[in-house]
């Protein structure tokens, strides 16, 4: 059974930093494309960052230069380091995984709340 468990969310002031983690079980994180989505109240879920099995990364334009996605293969964990946080970054952040070549995201975590106060 595949599980993605997020942690590290919380409340931070604007300009601050947070790191959220996604620990995988029943799945080899390094063999999948891993992603972080977020969903704010009343808004659609959006893909914030992704990292392929080969290490290539992609970012939402609004977070480029502020967020960094990374992976620790030994810990089977993916991270999203978020710096210079803004109130508009407030959302539930979800970890997701996609098999190589698959058209859709196959697995989802339960989400972790990130709140940025102004």
Secondary structure, 3 states (H helix, E strand, C coil): CCEEEEECCEEEECCCCEEEEEEEECCCHHHEEEEEEEECCCCCCEEEEEECCCCCEEECHHHCCCEEEEEECCCCEEEEEECCCCHHHCEEEEEEEEECCCCCCCEECCCEEEEEEC
